[in-house]
């Protein structure tokens, strides 16, 4: 499995005489420290099917065989937009299923398990189509964020895992497809997926915010180029450049104030332009598969968005995002 998400479980002791509860964090190493990556899945989407596979070795020390799980909880990523509150604008109908999966082949397959009792390659429903109000996740400027995305089960789940994987399966399918800037902390320890660093400023201030989730050459997951706070329903363009120091004869960053765009800057050479359209909430996202080319391992490029936006200058309706320095992972394919 390329990535996993730290989460906590509320575990009910098996003794009827004196039932006790305990909160355990998996993987245990991240109980008090943040992991090294992030994931917009599963909670940043209104339409998603996402299965998280947790190895029996990670579960055994925290949730032994025979214990009952009554709740799972997740936390925000503290490194992406740490000064901003992460919010969802909708309250979707959410379903959670759990089960045990024991692979029969050496390679980990990409697959969804079917319904059942939760034992051996089936999924039992623990939250059944509940309207869920996702909490606002406050700024994370000090310490590790708390596990504040809490999903209490309708039906408790008995842990009978002795080998293979525990599966946590999230399902949501709303009538509209919406994407939210709602990121959870994630672990990507075995494969280097790369990194994304923000630089420069956007215009108008606080709008047209750019981010990226990188990947590695031949990796399982595509790279995501993301824009938030754009003018809703407007044409936007993602630009990819090889430099953030020059664009032809221009030295970067280059102020666009002489064009009437005060506070706007050209922050990357525009070598590749990819058009898109922002949605009703002013967001846009592109998914790009990184080719299985070893020459791309560790390579770097610079992302900047711009689009039709009259909030800076109605007479010259353009606005620009901050820049993102994207470094592709140094791993090749889905194996370490």
C-alpha positions as CSV (number, residue, x, y, z in Angstrom):
1,X,0.0,0.0,0.0
2,X,1.5,3.3,-1.0
3,X,0.0,5.5,1.7
4,X,-2.0,5.3,4.8
5,X,-3.8,7.7,7.1
6,X,-3.1,8.0,10.9
7,X,-6.4,7.4,12.8
8,X,-7.6,6.7,16.3
9,X,-10.0,4.0,17.4
10,X,-12.3,3.9,20.4
11,X,-12.0,0.3,21.6
12,X,-14.5,-1.3,24.0
13,X,-13.1,-3.9,26.4
14,X,-14.6,-7.4,26.2
15,X,-15.3,-7.9,29.9
16,X,-19.0,-7.5,30.6
17,X,-18.4,-7.1,34.3
18,X,-16.4,-3.9,33.9
19,X,-16.4,-2.5,30.4
20,X,-13.7,0.1,29.7
21,X,-12.9,2.2,26.7
22,X,-9.5,3.0,25.3
23,X,-8.4,5.2,22.4
24,X,-5.6,3.8,20.3
25,X,-3.7,5.5,17.4
26,X,-2.6,3.5,14.3
27,X,0.2,3.7,13.3
28,X,1.3,4.1,16.9
29,X,4.4,6.1,16.0
30,X,2.2,9.0,15.0
31,X,0.2,9.3,18.1
32,X,1.8,12.6,19.1
33,X,3.6,13.6,15.9
34,X,2.4,14.5,12.5
35,X,3.2,12.2,9.5
36,X,5.1,13.4,6.4
37,X,2.3,13.7,3.9
38,X,-1.4,14.5,3.4
39,X,-4.4,13.2,1.6
40,X,-7.6,14.9,0.3
41,X,-9.2,11.5,0.3
42,X,-11.6,10.5,1.6
43,X,-13.2,13.6,3.2
44,X,-12.5,16.2,0.6
45,X,-15.0,14.8,-1.9
46,X,-18.8,14.4,-2.2
47,X,-18.4,11.4,-4.4
48,X,-15.9,8.8,-3.4
49,X,-15.2,5.2,-2.7
50,X,-12.0,4.9,-0.7
51,X,-10.6,1.8,1.1
52,X,-7.8,2.1,3.6
53,X,-5.8,-1.2,4.2
54,X,-4.1,-1.4,7.6
55,X,-1.7,-4.3,8.1
56,X,-2.2,-6.8,11.0
57,X,1.2,-5.9,12.4
58,X,0.1,-2.3,12.9
59,X,-3.2,-3.4,14.5
60,X,-2.0,-6.1,16.8
61,X,-0.1,-3.9,19.3
62,X,-2.9,-1.3,19.5
63,X,-6.2,-3.2,19.0
64,X,-5.7,-6.9,20.0
65,X,-7.9,-9.8,18.7
66,X,-11.3,-9.8,20.3
67,X,-11.6,-6.1,21.1
68,X,-14.7,-4.2,19.9
69,X,-14.2,-0.9,17.9
70,X,-17.0,1.7,18.3
71,X,-15.5,4.8,16.6
72,X,-12.8,5.9,14.3
73,X,-11.3,9.4,14.1
74,X,-9.0,11.3,11.8
75,X,-7.1,14.6,12.0
76,X,-6.3,17.5,9.7
77,X,-3.0,17.8,8.0
78,X,-1.1,20.5,9.9
79,X,1.3,21.5,7.1
80,X,-1.0,22.5,4.3
81,X,-2.4,26.0,4.8
82,X,-1.6,25.9,8.5
83,X,-2.9,29.4,9.1
84,X,-6.3,28.7,7.5
85,X,-9.3,26.9,8.9
86,X,-10.2,23.9,6.6
87,X,-13.9,23.7,6.0
88,X,-16.4,21.6,4.0
89,X,-19.4,23.4,2.6
90,X,-21.7,20.4,2.5
91,X,-23.0,17.7,4.9
92,X,-23.0,14.5,2.8
93,X,-24.5,11.2,3.4
94,X,-21.6,9.0,4.5
95,X,-21.3,5.2,4.8
96,X,-18.4,3.3,6.5
97,X,-17.8,-0.4,6.2
98,X,-15.1,-2.5,7.8
99,X,-13.7,-6.0,7.2
100,X,-10.7,-8.3,7.1
101,X,-8.8,-8.9,3.9
102,X,-6.2,-11.7,3.5
103,X,-4.4,-11.5,0.1
104,X,-3.8,-14.7,-1.8
105,X,-1.1,-13.3,-4.1
106,X,2.2,-11.6,-3.4
107,X,1.3,-8.3,-5.0
108,X,-1.2,-6.0,-3.3
109,X,-4.2,-5.6,-5.6
110,X,-6.3,-2.5,-6.2
111,X,-9.7,-3.8,-5.3
112,X,-12.9,-3.1,-3.3
113,X,-14.4,-5.8,-1.1
114,X,-18.0,-6.8,-1.3
115,X,-20.7,-6.9,1.4
116,X,-20.7,-9.5,4.1
117,X,-20.1,-9.9,7.8
118,X,-16.7,-8.3,7.8
119,X,-14.8,-11.6,8.0
120,X,-12.4,-12.8,5.3
121,X,-12.6,-10.5,2.3
122,X,-16.0,-9.0,3.0
123,X,-17.2,-5.7,4.5
124,X,-19.7,-5.2,7.3
125,X,-21.5,-1.8,7.5
126,X,-20.7,0.1,10.7
127,X,-22.2,3.5,9.6
128,X,-25.2,3.3,7.3
129,X,-25.9,6.3,5.2
130,X,-25.7,8.9,7.9
131,X,-25.9,12.7,7.2
132,X,-22.5,13.8,8.5
133,X,-21.6,17.4,9.4
134,X,-17.8,17.6,9.0
135,X,-16.3,19.9,11.6
136,X,-14.3,23.0,10.8
137,X,-10.6,22.2,11.3
138,X,-8.9,25.2,13.0
139,X,-5.5,26.6,12.1
140,X,-2.6,24.3,13.0
141,X,0.3,26.6,13.9
142,X,1.5,24.8,17.0
143,X,1.8,21.1,17.8
144,X,0.1,18.2,16.2
145,X,-3.6,18.6,15.3
146,X,-6.1,16.6,17.3
147,X,-8.2,13.8,16.0
148,X,-11.3,15.9,15.5
149,X,-13.0,14.2,12.6
150,X,-14.9,11.6,14.6
151,X,-17.2,8.9,13.2
152,X,-19.1,7.0,15.9
153,X,-20.4,3.7,14.7
154,X,-24.0,2.7,14.4
155,X,-22.9,-0.9,15.0
156,X,-19.7,-1.9,16.8
157,X,-17.1,-3.9,15.0
158,X,-15.4,-6.9,16.6
159,X,-11.8,-7.1,15.6
160,X,-11.0,-10.7,14.5
161,X,-7.9,-9.8,12.5
162,X,-5.0,-12.3,12.8
163,X,-3.3,-11.7,9.5
164,X,-3.7,-9.7,6.3
165,X,-5.3,-6.3,6.5
166,X,-8.1,-4.5,8.4
167,X,-10.1,-2.6,5.7
168,X,-11.9,0.7,6.4
169,X,-14.1,1.5,3.4
170,X,-15.6,5.0,3.0
171,X,-18.5,5.5,0.5
172,X,-20.3,8.7,-0.4
173,X,-22.2,9.5,-3.6
174,X,-24.0,12.9,-3.6
175,X,-26.1,14.1,-6.5
176,X,-23.5,16.9,-7.2
177,X,-19.8,16.4,-7.5
178,X,-18.0,18.8,-5.2
179,X,-14.4,19.0,-4.0
180,X,-13.4,20.6,-0.7
181,X,-10.0,21.9,0.7
182,X,-10.2,19.4,3.5
183,X,-6.9,17.5,4.0
184,X,-6.1,14.7,6.4
185,X,-2.7,13.7,7.7
186,X,-1.2,10.8,5.9
187,X,1.8,8.5,6.0
188,X,3.9,7.8,2.9
189,X,6.9,6.1,4.4
190,X,7.9,3.4,1.9
191,X,7.6,5.3,-1.4
192,X,8.8,8.8,-1.9
193,X,5.8,10.7,-3.5
194,X,7.7,14.0,-3.8
195,X,6.8,17.3,-2.2
196,X,5.1,20.6,-2.9
197,X,6.3,23.9,-1.5
198,X,4.3,27.1,-1.7
199,X,6.0,30.4,-2.5
200,X,5.0,34.0,-3.5
201,X,1.5,35.5,-3.0
202,X,-1.8,35.4,-4.9
203,X,-4.1,38.1,-6.0
204,X,-6.5,39.3,-4.8
205,X,-5.1,38.6,-1.3
206,X,-6.4,35.3,0.1
207,X,-7.9,34.2,-3.2
208,X,-6.7,32.1,-6.1
209,X,-4.7,29.8,-3.7
210,X,-2.7,27.1,-5.5
211,X,-1.5,23.8,-4.1
212,X,-0.3,20.5,-5.5
213,X,-0.2,16.9,-4.4
214,X,2.8,15.4,-6.2
215,X,3.5,11.8,-7.2
216,X,6.4,9.7,-8.4
217,X,7.2,8.3,-11.9
218,X,5.1,5.3,-12.6
219,X,3.3,5.7,-9.2
220,X,-0.2,4.4,-8.5
221,X,-1.7,7.8,-7.8
222,X,-1.8,10.7,-10.3
223,X,-0.4,14.1,-9.4
224,X,-3.0,16.8,-8.5
225,X,-2.8,20.4,-9.4
226,X,-5.3,22.3,-7.2
227,X,-6.8,25.9,-7.2
228,X,-9.0,27.4,-4.5
229,X,-10.7,30.7,-4.2
230,X,-11.0,31.5,-7.9
231,X,-13.9,33.3,-9.4
232,X,-16.7,30.6,-9.6
233,X,-17.5,29.2,-13.0
234,X,-14.7,31.0,-14.7
235,X,-12.0,29.9,-17.2
236,X,-8.7,29.2,-15.5
237,X,-5.3,28.0,-16.7
238,X,-2.7,25.9,-14.9
239,X,0.8,26.8,-16.1
240,X,3.8,24.6,-15.6
241,X,7.3,26.0,-16.0
242,X,10.9,24.8,-15.7
243,X,12.0,28.0,-13.8
244,X,10.8,30.4,-11.1
245,X,13.8,32.8,-11.8
246,X,13.2,33.7,-15.4
247,X,10.7,33.5,-18.2
248,X,12.5,34.3,-21.4
249,X,14.0,37.8,-20.9
250,X,11.9,38.5,-17.8
251,X,13.3,38.1,-14.4
252,X,11.0,36.4,-11.9
253,X,9.1,37.3,-9.8
254,X,7.7,39.9,-12.2
255,X,5.2,42.4,-10.9
256,X,2.1,42.9,-13.0
257,X,1.2,46.2,-11.3
258,X,2.1,48.2,-14.5
259,X,-0.7,46.3,-16.2
260,X,-3.2,47.5,-13.5
261,X,-3.0,44.2,-11.6
262,X,-1.7,45.4,-8.2
263,X,-0.4,42.7,-6.0
264,X,-0.2,40.2,-8.9
265,X,3.1,38.6,-9.9
266,X,4.3,36.2,-12.6
267,X,6.0,33.5,-10.6
268,X,6.9,30.8,-13.0
269,X,7.9,30.4,-16.6
270,X,4.8,29.4,-18.6
271,X,6.2,26.5,-20.7
272,X,2.9,24.4,-20.6
273,X,-0.6,25.8,-20.3
274,X,-3.6,23.6,-19.4
275,X,-7.1,25.2,-19.5
276,X,-9.9,24.3,-17.1
277,X,-13.0,25.8,-15.6
278,X,-13.5,26.6,-11.9
279,X,-16.6,25.0,-10.3
280,X,-19.4,26.8,-8.3
281,X,-17.2,27.0,-5.2
282,X,-14.3,28.6,-7.1
283,X,-12.1,25.4,-7.2
284,X,-10.4,23.6,-9.9
285,X,-8.3,20.4,-9.9
286,X,-6.4,18.5,-12.5
287,X,-5.0,14.9,-12.3
288,X,-1.9,14.2,-14.2
289,X,-0.3,10.7,-14.4
290,X,3.4,10.9,-14.1
291,X,4.9,8.7,-16.8
292,X,7.0,5.6,-15.8
293,X,10.2,7.3,-16.9
294,X,13.2,7.0,-14.5
295,X,14.6,10.2,-15.9
296,X,11.8,12.1,-14.1
297,X,12.7,10.8,-10.6
298,X,13.3,13.8,-8.4
299,X,12.7,16.4,-11.2
300,X,11.3,19.8,-10.4
301,X,8.8,22.2,-12.0
302,X,6.8,25.3,-11.0
303,X,3.1,25.6,-11.0
304,X,1.0,28.8,-11.2
305,X,-2.7,29.4,-12.0
306,X,-4.3,32.4,-13.6
307,X,-7.8,33.0,-14.7
308,X,-10.6,35.4,-15.6
309,X,-11.2,37.4,-12.5
310,X,-12.4,41.0,-12.2
311,X,-11.8,41.3,-8.4
312,X,-8.3,43.0,-8.9
313,X,-9.1,45.3,-11.9
314,X,-12.6,45.1,-13.6
315,X,-11.0,46.8,-16.7
316,X,-8.4,44.0,-17.0
317,X,-10.1,40.9,-15.5
318,X,-7.2,38.6,-14.8
319,X,-5.8,37.3,-11.5
320,X,-2.9,35.0,-10.5
321,X,-2.2,32.4,-7.9
322,X,0.8,31.9,-5.7
323,X,3.5,29.6,-7.0
324,X,4.1,26.0,-6.1
325,X,7.5,24.3,-6.4
326,X,6.7,20.7,-7.2
327,X,9.4,18.0,-6.8
328,X,8.5,14.5,-8.1
329,X,9.3,11.5,-5.9
330,X,12.6,9.7,-6.2
331,X,10.9,6.3,-6.1
332,X,10.0,4.5,-9.2
333,X,6.6,2.7,-9.6
334,X,4.6,1.3,-6.7
335,X,7.4,-0.5,-5.0
336,X,9.9,1.0,-2.5
